[in-house]
Structure formats: structure tokens, C-alpha cells
Amino acid sequence: MFVGDPRYQLVHVFNKEGVEVSFFGQAGMGPGEIRTPSSLYVDAAHRIYLADSLSGKVLVFREKMGIELPSFLHPDATSPR
């Protein structure tokens, strides 16, 4: 299970028993960085889509290693500086 944490600006990873086993992410507005994680989705290919409401981005990570894939920036959002 993946849980976005807006307070610490990262994603917690829990096992089936509800024990936190890992986390990933880094606070910021740059590529791969998280400000306000608002929703998560995991697709059939095990990619994690993280909507970041403050930056207007959708970040895409690989499930196994927390490796960031190319991000999508909402057209109305300001580019991170």
C-alpha cells in the first residue's frame, strides 16, 4: 500500500500487515520532487502515478525502486523554478 504524505512530502510504503517498510520522494518543486501529494494510482505495469496538487504535476514512479519516470506538468501550472 502506498500513502502520500503532504506533511513530510513523500510516499510511505506499507506491507499487507500495515507495517511501514519503506518510503520514497523528496520535498521540493523540481523534477521528481513532491510538494503536496493528493492522490495515488498504481497501474497494471506497477507504475505509481502521484498527483501533486500544489505543483500541478503528475509524477510517475516505478513500484520496485521508487525510480522516477518522466513527469507530466498540467498546462495551467507554472513550471517549477
N, C-alpha and C positions, 0 to 999 in steps of 0.2 A: 504494500500500500504506500502511496506517495501523498504527502501532505505539504502544501505550500505554506510557508510561514512568513507573513508580512512583517512581523516584528524583527526577526533576525535575517530576513531577506534571503532565504534559502529553502530547499526542499528536503523534508525528512523522509527517510525510507524505513518502513516498518515491516516485520515479518508477519506470518499468519497468526502468531500468538499476540500480536500487538506490541512487540518489543522493538524499539528503535535499533536498527542495525547499521545505519549509515545516514549520511546527508550529503547534499551537493549544492553548489551555487555560490555566488559571491555577490555581495552588495555593490550596487553601482548602476550607472546608466549606459555603460559601454557594451560592446559585443559580448554576449553570454552572461552579462551581469543582470541581477534581479533587483527590482525596487519594491514592487507590490504584487506578489503572486496572487492572482484572484481565482484562477481555475486551472485544473489539470485534466489531461486526457491521454490515455495510452492506447495506441492503435495496434492492429494485428501484427505489425512488424516490430513491436516493442519500442517504438519511439514515444517519448514523453513530450507532449505539447503543453507548454506553460504560458498562459495568458498573463501578461504583466500590465495591469490596468494603469499604473502611473506613467510608464514609459510608452504605452501604446504598442508594445511588441508582443509577438508570439515567439517564444524561444522553443527550440526543438532539441531534445537531448536523446542520446541512446540510453536505453534502460540499464544495460550491464555496467557501464563505467561512468555514467554521468558526463559523457563527452558531448559537447555542444555541437549541433549541426547548424547550418545557416539559419539565421533568424529572419522573421518576417516583420516589417515595420508597417503599422497601419498608415495609410496615405495621409490621414489628417494629423498624425502625430509629428511632433518636432523631432528631428534627428538628435540622438544623444550627442552631447558635446564632450 
